Amino acid sequence: MFKIRRFAAYVLVVSPPLIRTVALVGCLLCSVSTRGMAQGVDLIVLNGKIYTVDEKPLFQKGSSPTAGRVFEAMAIRNDTITALGTNEEILKLAAPDTKRLDVQGRVVLPGLIDSHSHQTGFLLEDFPELTVVRIPPSADKGEVRKQIEEAIRKKVQETKPGSWIVVRPIGDAARELILFTEITRADLDRWAPNNPVELNETGSGANSQIVINTKAREIAERELPGLKKLSDHDLKGDGVMLDKNILQDILLQGREQDYSKSLKKLLIAGLSTGTTT
């Protein structure tokens, strides 16, 4: 048997183009003999194409793609896959209160692993005050600069003095505006003299560029004293980490429980589409 922790993974029933999550079972399907298995399981899945994705290679040279062995039915007890086999074999394990799920020939897969999911974020609906301004990509740097300035000035009119303004343009033009100091701290100070501002080009991943204004830097240096040693140029290429520090250590300071609840909702949303890891 393959034991899992609760909420560790889901199995998907796939019916193109829909993917439906049907049972909390395990992050890996395994073959377990029905011989000697105690009667009385919680759930039986019937009439499926249950792919184990076990040690058999997914792709074999000179053959069609495979996903390990395929079974017709499986039994689950205490969030553990206890048996795989034919409908007839697995039904022998049923108790009067065992639930039965007929998947009607659909494919059943282990939970999906998303290796780049950014699940350290949060749901904006839970923190409307942290809603960021998005600037769409454009090859015209002059146009992007104009949109950034207009967005910041607009937010100044909509928010109270002292409220954070976070603007996240996307694309090479925006990245180069920050990288080559075509938008500087002085520009942000001029556009929003009474609000802390973070301008972070987020579309370049590890190459993201960031600049913050004087108000933002004063707050950041109080909470993160190490920033005092770094110039604007030093910070510029560390957009990913500085953005997370500003978010978690400053904007959400004292709201750890709210953040945790929001993150849990985000993870559950991922589970509902089959992303378990």
MIZANU-177160 format. One line per field, with one value per residue (C-alpha): residue number from 1; residue in one letter; z, x, y negated. Coordinates in steps of 0.1 Angstrom, whole numbers, always signed. Example, Ala and Ser with C-alpha at 12.3 -4.5 7.8 and 13.67 -1.06 7.14 Angstrom:
BEGIN
num	c(1	2)
residuo	c(A	S)
pz	c(+78	+71)
px	c(+123	+137)
py	c(+45	+11)
# end
This chain:
BEGIN
num	c(1	2	3	4	5	6	7	8	9	10	11	12	13	14	15	16	17	18	19	20	21	22	23	24	25	26	27	28	29	30	31	32	33	34	35	36	37	38	39	40	41	42	43	44	45	46	47	48	49	50	51	52	53	54	55	56	57	58	59	60	61	62	63	64	65	66	67	68	69	70	71	72	73	74	75	76	77	78	79	80	81	82	83	84	85	86	87	88	89	90	91	92	93	94	95	96	97	98	99	100	101	102	103	104	105	106	107	108	109	110	111	112	113	114	115	116	117	118	119	120	121	122	123	124	125	126	127	128	129	130	131	132	133	134	135	136	137	138	139	140	141	142	143	144	145	146	147	148	149	150	151	152	153	154	155	156	157	158	159	160	161	162	163	164	165	166	167	168	169	170	171	172	173	174	175	176	177	178	179	180	181	182	183	184	185	186	187	188	189	190	191	192	193	194	195	196	197	198	199	200	201	202	203	204	205	206	207	208	209	210	211	212	213	214	215	216	217	218	219	220	221	222	223	224	225	226	227	228	229	230	231	232	233	234	235	236	237	238	239	240	241	242	243	244	245	246	247	248	249	250	251	252	253	254	255	256	257	258	259	260	261	262	263	264	265	266	267	268	269	270	271	272	273	274	275	276	277)
residuo	c(M	F	K	I	R	R	F	A	A	Y	V	L	V	V	S	P	P	L	I	R	T	V	A	L	V	G	C	L	L	C	S	V	S	T	R	G	M	A	Q	G	V	D	L	I	V	L	N	G	K	I	Y	T	V	D	E	K	P	L	F	Q	K	G	S	S	P	T	A	G	R	V	F	E	A	M	A	I	R	N	D	T	I	T	A	L	G	T	N	E	E	I	L	K	L	A	A	P	D	T	K	R	L	D	V	Q	G	R	V	V	L	P	G	L	I	D	S	H	S	H	Q	T	G	F	L	L	E	D	F	P	E	L	T	V	V	R	I	P	P	S	A	D	K	G	E	V	R	K	Q	I	E	E	A	I	R	K	K	V	Q	E	T	K	P	G	S	W	I	V	V	R	P	I	G	D	A	A	R	E	L	I	L	F	T	E	I	T	R	A	D	L	D	R	W	A	P	N	N	P	V	E	L	N	E	T	G	S	G	A	N	S	Q	I	V	I	N	T	K	A	R	E	I	A	E	R	E	L	P	G	L	K	K	L	S	D	H	D	L	K	G	D	G	V	M	L	D	K	N	I	L	Q	D	I	L	L	Q	G	R	E	Q	D	Y	S	K	S	L	K	K	L	L	I	A	G	L	S	T	G	T	T	T)
pz	c(+0	-6	+24	+19	+41	+39	+12	-3	-38	-60	-88	-119	-140	-175	-200	-227	-227	-190	-161	-130	-96	-81	-51	-25	-30	-36	-55	-71	-81	-71	-78	-47	-48	-36	-20	+18	+17	+45	+35	+37	+17	+16	-21	-52	-87	-115	-153	-157	-175	-143	-153	-127	-142	-124	-133	-169	-191	-203	-237	-251	-283	-312	-294	-286	-255	-224	-188	-169	-162	-167	-144	-146	-110	-77	-40	-15	+23	+47	+19	+7	-25	-12	-44	-82	-105	-125	-116	-104	-82	-66	-60	-38	-13	-10	+23	+26	+31	+4	-21	-58	-85	-121	-143	-174	-193	-184	-178	-142	-136	-105	-94	-116	-105	-115	-109	-115	-100	-79	-51	-26	-38	-25	-39	-46	-37	-1	-1	-24	-9	-25	-60	-84	-116	-147	-178	-210	-230	-259	-280	-278	-247	-249	-248	-219	-199	-206	-194	-162	-154	-161	-140	-110	-111	-114	-83	-64	-70	-59	-28	+5	+11	+25	+7	-13	-51	-69	-107	-126	-163	-185	-213	-226	-230	-194	-182	-202	-189	-154	-163	-183	-157	-181	-152	-118	-82	-89	-115	-90	-64	-88	-98	-63	-37	-8	-16	-14	-50	-63	-100	-108	-143	-136	-170	-171	-142	-125	-147	-134	-128	-99	-87	-56	-47	-16	+5	-2	+5	+39	+49	+35	+53	+86	+82	+63	+76	+52	+23	+36	+23	-12	-38	-63	-88	-65	-59	-95	-107	-77	-85	-76	-40	-31	-43	-20	+9	+5	+2	+31	+55	+50	+32	+50	+83	+112	+89	+88	+95	+67	+44	+54	+48	+14	+4	+15	-8	-36	-30	-29	-61	-76	-63	-79	-113	-104	-95	-63	-60)
px	c(+0	+10	+1	-4	-10	-45	-48	-15	-30	-59	-66	-81	-109	-102	-130	-115	-117	-129	-108	-127	-112	-130	-112	-85	-62	-25	+3	+13	-9	+5	-5	-17	-30	-66	-56	-58	-73	-97	-132	-147	-132	-144	-146	-145	-138	-152	-150	-120	-87	-66	-30	-4	+25	+47	+82	+73	+87	+62	+78	+95	+116	+98	+65	+35	+35	+26	+19	+27	+0	-36	-64	-101	-110	-94	-103	-96	-96	-85	-72	-50	-51	-55	-61	-61	-76	-107	-142	-150	-119	-124	-161	-153	-139	-170	-189	-226	-216	-188	-193	-191	-180	-186	-162	-177	-145	-127	-90	-79	-45	-23	-24	-4	+29	+33	+70	+66	+33	+41	+18	+35	+11	-23	-58	-63	-100	-89	-67	-84	-62	-32	-46	-18	-18	-9	+6	+3	+34	+44	+75	+72	+91	+77	+42	+50	+65	+35	+11	+32	+32	-6	-13	+7	-9	-43	-37	-25	-60	-78	-58	-50	-15	+7	-10	+12	+10	+23	+26	+37	+43	+52	+77	+111	+103	+93	+123	+147	+131	+141	+173	+187	+174	+150	+125	+142	+133	+132	+104	+84	+89	+76	+45	+36	+53	+31	+27	+52	+55	+69	+74	+83	+86	+74	+75	+112	+113	+147	+156	+128	+137	+124	+126	+110	+105	+118	+87	+88	+125	+121	+95	+115	+147	+129	+116	+145	+176	+199	+185	+204	+236	+222	+218	+189	+213	+220	+183	+173	+179	+164	+128	+115	+129	+124	+88	+82	+99	+77	+46	+52	+73	+56	+22	+10	+28	+7	-17	+0	-33	-51	-23	-23	-60	-57	-28	-49	-77	-52	-39	-74	-82	-52	-64	-97	-80	-58	-26	-15	+22)
py	c(+0	-36	-58	-95	-125	-140	-167	-154	-147	-141	-117	-132	-118	-132	-137	-159	-188	-187	-176	-167	-160	-130	-115	-123	-94	-97	-113	-80	-50	-17	+19	+38	+73	+78	+111	+110	+75	+67	+61	+27	-2	-38	-43	-22	-37	-16	-13	-35	-36	-41	-49	-40	-60	-35	-23	-15	-44	-69	-68	-37	-38	-23	-20	-41	-63	-45	-56	-24	+2	-5	+8	+9	+2	-8	-8	-35	-34	-61	-83	-54	-34	+1	+21	+19	+45	+54	+43	+78	+80	+46	+50	+80	+55	+34	+31	+20	-17	-18	-46	-36	-60	-49	-70	-55	-48	-81	-82	-85	-101	-109	-145	-169	-185	-221	-229	-266	-276	-308	-296	-318	-345	-355	-362	-398	-395	-389	-421	-446	-474	-456	-456	-464	-483	-463	-479	-458	-451	-473	-477	-515	-526	-562	-548	-525	-553	-575	-547	-542	-579	-581	-550	-563	-598	-583	-561	-591	-607	-575	-567	-584	-599	-572	-543	-520	-522	-491	-492	-461	-467	-437	-434	-443	-480	-484	-464	-486	-518	-507	-490	-519	-545	-560	-559	-567	-572	-610	-604	-583	-610	-636	-616	-605	-627	-615	-578	-549	-535	-503	-500	-464	-449	-413	-396	-388	-364	-365	-394	-416	-452	-472	-508	-523	-560	-578	-572	-535	-533	-550	-525	-495	-505	-507	-472	-458	-476	-458	-479	-509	-494	-491	-517	-520	-504	-475	-469	-473	-437	-420	-427	-393	-392	-428	-426	-396	-414	-445	-424	-400	-421	-455	-454	-424	-429	-416	-399	-365	-346	-364	-356	-320	-317	-333	-310	-280	-291	-295	-260	-245	-263	-245	-212	-216	-215	-187	-205	-188	-196)
# end
